[in-house]
Amino acid sequence: MNFIKNNWFSEIQDELWPGQMFSLKIKEVLHKEKSKFQDIQIVETETYGTCLILDGIIQCTSRDEFSYQEMIGFLPLCCHPNPQKVLIVGGGDGGVAREVVKHPLVKEVHQVEIDERVVELSKKYLPSMACGFENSKLKLTIGDGFEYMKIHKEEFDVIITDSSDPIGPAVSLFQENYYKLMKNALKPGGIVCSQGGSFWLDFDYVKKTMDGCGKHFAKVAYAVTSVPSYPCGHIGFVIGSLDPNQNFSEPVTRFTKSQIDSLNLKYYTSEVHPAAFALPRWVEKHFYK
Amino acid sequence: MNFIKNNWFSEIQDELWPGQMFSLKIKEVLHKEKSKFQDIQIVETETYGTCLILDGIIQCTSRDEFSYQEMIGFLPLCCHPNPQKVLIVGGGDGGVAREVVKHPLVKEVHQVEIDERVVELSKKYLPSMACGFENSKLKLTIGDGFEYMKIHKEEFDVIITDSSDPIGPAVSLFQENYYKLMKNALKPGGIVCSQGGSFWLDFDYVKKTMDGCGKHFAKVAYAVTSVPSYPCGHIGFVIGSLDPNQNFSEPVTRFTKSQIDSLNLKYYTSEVHPAAFALPRWVEKHFYK
């Protein structure tokens, strides 16, 4: 169930976050349609800017999206010694592409998004994110990430999966065989980073995703970032590396504060990077046992 | 405005967090009264355990309170070389006292809470927090923190202010003259730590509180912790030290993981400590300019 009532949009999701609900006050519903894959709503909110909602779940708002997009991009990119060729799976709003193309070592970015309508609507209503699609480093393919990776072996340095939550169409992106497919699409020493859910919500599901990743990747970790419009106000990333000596919490590319500002990064810094991997004791004990 | 409707409690606060709202599904309203100071509700929720609500604002839930209580306690305690004597202002649920008494160097804890009813109701409905009041290190005074500090000069090593939000009765606890009063109640080299609001919400208000602290304390910083039941899913602390050489992000008392487990700390570790001070670039630029 999800709804707009008395100008408030409420995000109710009994399976993923029972008993809690976040709501945003709406100025105007800008667009509403059912695409081939999902229900799409774009709303203008009172205090969170423009908001993209897929199947009743908030994907991003223009007020806080940068913390998610910068972190899912720069955490893996700064862990890889030379992330020249990057694949983004999902990310139809363009925000992750906008961040990934900024990294000075990145030469080519390939993106596969299944739902063309999300891309088209983001270009129209979320231009500050969709500007990522305009960059000359980026090549966008509309299609299925699974099929795409089956025919692109050992090609990428980093693969970023910017998916919706593990319910409905995105559920397969959290499973072990998806990690196997990514491993095969990576060059030696490659790194993957995926939206990994919240440890406050489904602890065991995050652990299961990490274990699935760990079957194919030598090193696995979990990092978090603060995003007020996501359930519990934060979101995590599952990150895996083929390099058995990987230390995720020490970025191999470090930026000075003036470089951070030149790159127009508002959240990520070389100090925020290690901090994202420092987990509460009860989480650390469970995830790394 | 705040209300319970169709078994959901919704936290609407047009002044502090306009346009957004967090709601918890309620099993049962355990208690409801208007004390001399505030409106008190205690509810049993579906998925967040027991929840204390003051003037319509969630103060703590038994599911996530430890991340707040441990951090507001251990951040300043582990920054002080010898925090023998501690004052807690507010904190009527007992959770901060429960954490502070754990610290091996702490010998005496004095607590001043203005609303006796919060203490009494917490003992009845929130025993896992109110157990803090049972410890032999603790002396509880029912009264006004301002008046208490006026007659206790240069007595404390650390003062922790566990207040509600800066609206209504708690507003004075965010102002410059409160920091002056705390400075006078501290011994040389003393440290204060106060609930400091969220940088996602009122950026300028947090900065103003830090500036008020900075007029009386040689070093000031801001740290964050993740608390899903608070607005934006996190909360910050304004921390000040009389020691001009203080480096807050390097704890002077460090604990091994096995010590952390013996102290029954579920959130705080000696690695989470520095991570709490690593702020997003846009916040850091504004707060430390």
Interface residues (C-beta under 8 A of the other chain):
Chain A: W8 S10 P18 G19 Q20 M21 F22 S23 L24 K25 T45 E46 T47 Y48 D64 S67 W200 V224 S226 V227 P228 S229 Y230 P231 C232 G233 H234 K257 I260 D261 L265 K266 Y267 Y268 T269 E271 V272 P274 A275 A276 A278 L279 P280 R281 W282 E284 K285
Chain B: W8 S10 P18 G19 Q20 M21 F22 S23 L24 K25 T45 E46 T47 Y48 D64 S67 W200 V224 S226 V227 P228 S229 Y230 P231 C232 G233 H234 K257 I260 D261 L265 K266 Y267 Y268 T269 E271 V272 P274 A275 A276 A278 L279 P280 R281 W282 E284 K285
